[in-house]
Amino acid sequence: MDYANVSILLVLVVATALAFDFTNGFHDTGNAMATSIATRALKPKTAVGLSASLNLVGAFLSLSVAATIATGIVDSGVVTLEVVLAGLVGGILWNLITWFFGIPSSSSHALVGGIVGAVIAAVGTSGVQWTGLVGKVLIPALIAPIVAIAVASIGTWLVVRITRDVKDKTNDRMFRWGQIGSASLVSLAHGTNDAQKSMGIILLALIASGVAPSDSGVPFWVVLSCALAMALGTYIGGWRVIRTLGKGLVELSSRQGMAAETSSAAIILVSSHFGYSLSTTHVATGSIMGSGVGMKGAKVRWSVAGRMFGAWVITVPCAAAVGAFAVLIEQGIGGTAGAYVIFGLLVLASAFIYLRSRRTKVDSKNVNDEWESEADNESVVAQSVASHNPQLMRIKSKPRRKKGKKKGRENHKKKKHRKHKKSEKG
Amino acid sequence: MSEYIEWGAIANIIVVGLLFGAGVPALFALGVRTIASPAAFREDGTVSLTRRIAAYACFSVIVLAIVGAIIYIAAGGH
């Protein structure tokens, strides 16, 4: 009887881990493909398709990271299946919330946060290896964007300087190819790094339930299902995050996109080589910002970047809070029933966020629409004066658009209209 | 503090990251410039053989770097 309970629980945990893997894929598509989509080097659907297949391939390529997630940060002796489940719930919910707001936050941080919170609630602070948490998770999160901004801004500066005589059209045509190549490399690296996080979790669950010995490697079915879950998530595409990365931070040209993606690919690979893995999300975001810093006249929307950094800082604590809360519910109800309740709550909460997201839908069709800055009109005026371009002002005061952009405008109006309705109700 | 921050690894990442992360785009740009800058075109609008060879040399180095990266990922990444 008890054995049956454990195996049902294990199935529940594995399903949740795969769900996390799915959210990981679709939350992080933007890291690799946002720039290619924004500069129209690839059509949106083609881009996510390419990224998904490379993620799939990447997941099979290397298995070296799988063990460290399971062992480095929490004491594997205190981890039970209930704790793993609660941790995953924290990770998934935080991923969905940040996705809803279009914030590219690190999926691996969400996962680590969820697990840490669950462990603290279950056995107290002694279950967490704080040195590992700070040294392997929190500090790299600060370092990654700094390194990425530096590398990408220098790269962009060099590229722009070297090709300044070349016609824009020629530049665009040639650098789009470079962009596709570098973005593909990022996808591949992402597949090798991130699919392994879920593999690590499932392995942790197998070990915790005694199905696998504590020094076990990753079984093949785990590799296959994780790879598929992530590829599927990637293909469905987190369009909200893609939009923020591609359009929200910097207006990207092909040259910047190429420099940014190459910088991301290089840093991700180099950092894993030196055994100091940096979050793909943090690196990619930093690189895109760096490509704005390195290009003269490019505007970096620091307000968007600031909001993003804020989200990064609170990712681990927030996911930890959800994880801890989940453990408390589990323990409050007790036994396997508690785990079922948690799973049910997760499904409900996910469904709620999904339905809520449909009100302001972002998909492959409107992902590249003009970024509607929340900035005040003053800054638009200031900018139009600074760049001697009265057109900028006119667009704001009189919404006269070219035919091609009409659709996006209408969408936006609809959105506004709905928001209005909602506020009337409330 | 040093138990939390692996300065050695970070320094390595910055140096090697710069070499590839900024060097490869610069090399690509050099290739583009060699083959497509206004100075590259002769009066009849064609590009000289020397320039084409130089440009394709740049691009081949980059292709090699990408292939190397893929092999590196496949080999386990460490």
HADDOCK unambig.tbl for C-alpha pairs under 7 A between the chains (distance, minus, plus):
assign (segid A and resid 61 and name CA) (segid B and resid 73 and name CA) 6.83 0.50 0.50
assign (segid A and resid 61 and name CA) (segid B and resid 74 and name CA) 4.86 0.50 0.50
assign (segid A and resid 62 and name CA) (segid B and resid 73 and name CA) 6.72 0.50 0.50
assign (segid A and resid 62 and name CA) (segid B and resid 74 and name CA) 5.84 0.50 0.50
assign (segid A and resid 62 and name CA) (segid B and resid 76 and name CA) 4.86 0.50 0.50
assign (segid A and resid 63 and name CA) (segid B and resid 76 and name CA) 6.93 0.50 0.50
assign (segid A and resid 64 and name CA) (segid B and resid 76 and name CA) 6.28 0.50 0.50
assign (segid A and resid 131 and name CA) (segid B and resid 4 and name CA) 6.63 0.50 0.50
assign (segid A and resid 134 and name CA) (segid B and resid 4 and name CA) 6.47 0.50 0.50
assign (segid A and resid 135 and name CA) (segid B and resid 4 and name CA) 4.24 0.50 0.50
assign (segid A and resid 135 and name CA) (segid B and resid 5 and name CA) 6.02 0.50 0.50
assign (segid A and resid 139 and name CA) (segid B and resid 5 and name CA) 6.99 0.50 0.50
assign (segid A and resid 147 and name CA) (segid B and resid 14 and name CA) 6.46 0.50 0.50
assign (segid A and resid 151 and name CA) (segid B and resid 17 and name CA) 6.92 0.50 0.50
assign (segid A and resid 151 and name CA) (segid B and resid 18 and name CA) 5.41 0.50 0.50
assign (segid A and resid 151 and name CA) (segid B and resid 21 and name CA) 6.19 0.50 0.50
assign (segid A and resid 151 and name CA) (segid B and resid 22 and name CA) 5.97 0.50 0.50
assign (segid A and resid 152 and name CA) (segid B and resid 21 and name CA) 6.98 0.50 0.50
assign (segid A and resid 152 and name CA) (segid B and resid 22 and name CA) 6.55 0.50 0.50
assign (segid A and resid 154 and name CA) (segid B and resid 22 and name CA) 6.23 0.50 0.50
assign (segid A and resid 155 and name CA) (segid B and resid 21 and name CA) 6.76 0.50 0.50
assign (segid A and resid 155 and name CA) (segid B and resid 22 and name CA) 3.86 0.50 0.50
assign (segid A and resid 155 and name CA) (segid B and resid 23 and name CA) 6.89 0.50 0.50
assign (segid A and resid 155 and name CA) (segid B and resid 25 and name CA) 6.22 0.50 0.50
assign (segid A and resid 155 and name CA) (segid B and resid 26 and name CA) 6.45 0.50 0.50
assign (segid A and resid 158 and name CA) (segid B and resid 26 and name CA) 5.72 0.50 0.50
assign (segid A and resid 159 and name CA) (segid B and resid 25 and name CA) 6.31 0.50 0.50
assign (segid A and resid 159 and name CA) (segid B and resid 26 and name CA) 5.10 0.50 0.50
assign (segid A and resid 159 and name CA) (segid B and resid 29 and name CA) 5.33 0.50 0.50
assign (segid A and resid 162 and name CA) (segid B and resid 29 and name CA) 6.08 0.50 0.50
assign (segid A and resid 162 and name CA) (segid B and resid 30 and name CA) 6.28 0.50 0.50
assign (segid A and resid 162 and name CA) (segid B and resid 33 and name CA) 6.77 0.50 0.50
assign (segid A and resid 163 and name CA) (segid B and resid 29 and name CA) 5.95 0.50 0.50
assign (segid A and resid 163 and name CA) (segid B and resid 33 and name CA) 5.47 0.50 0.50
assign (segid A and resid 165 and name CA) (segid B and resid 37 and name CA) 5.63 0.50 0.50
assign (segid A and resid 165 and name CA) (segid B and resid 38 and name CA) 6.76 0.50 0.50
assign (segid A and resid 166 and name CA) (segid B and resid 33 and name CA) 6.44 0.50 0.50
assign (segid A and resid 166 and name CA) (segid B and resid 36 and name CA) 6.08 0.50 0.50
assign (segid A and resid 166 and name CA) (segid B and resid 37 and name CA) 4.51 0.50 0.50
assign (segid A and resid 166 and name CA) (segid B and resid 38 and name CA) 6.60 0.50 0.50
assign (segid A and resid 259 and name CA) (segid B and resid 25 and name CA) 5.50 0.50 0.50
assign (segid A and resid 262 and name CA) (segid B and resid 21 and name CA) 5.41 0.50 0.50
assign (segid A and resid 262 and name CA) (segid B and resid 25 and name CA) 6.85 0.50 0.50
assign (segid A and resid 263 and name CA) (segid B and resid 21 and name CA) 3.90 0.50 0.50
assign (segid A and resid 263 and name CA) (segid B and resid 22 and name CA) 6.39 0.50 0.50
assign (segid A and resid 266 and name CA) (segid B and resid 17 and name CA) 5.58 0.50 0.50
assign (segid A and resid 266 and name CA) (segid B and resid 20 and name CA) 5.84 0.50 0.50
assign (segid A and resid 266 and name CA) (segid B and resid 21 and name CA) 4.98 0.50 0.50
assign (segid A and resid 267 and name CA) (segid B and resid 13 and name CA) 6.80 0.50 0.50
assign (segid A and resid 267 and name CA) (segid B and resid 17 and name CA) 5.16 0.50 0.50
assign (segid A and resid 267 and name CA) (segid B and resid 21 and name CA) 6.86 0.50 0.50
assign (segid A and resid 270 and name CA) (segid B and resid 13 and name CA) 5.91 0.50 0.50
assign (segid A and resid 270 and name CA) (segid B and resid 16 and name CA) 6.90 0.50 0.50
assign (segid A and resid 270 and name CA) (segid B and resid 17 and name CA) 6.33 0.50 0.50
assign (segid A and resid 271 and name CA) (segid B and resid 13 and name CA) 5.67 0.50 0.50
assign (segid A and resid 272 and name CA) (segid B and resid 77 and name CA) 6.71 0.50 0.50
assign (segid A and resid 273 and name CA) (segid B and resid 77 and name CA) 5.68 0.50 0.50
assign (segid A and resid 273 and name CA) (segid B and resid 78 and name CA) 4.96 0.50 0.50
assign (segid A and resid 274 and name CA) (segid B and resid 9 and name CA) 5.86 0.50 0.50
assign (segid A and resid 276 and name CA) (segid B and resid 9 and name CA) 6.72 0.50 0.50
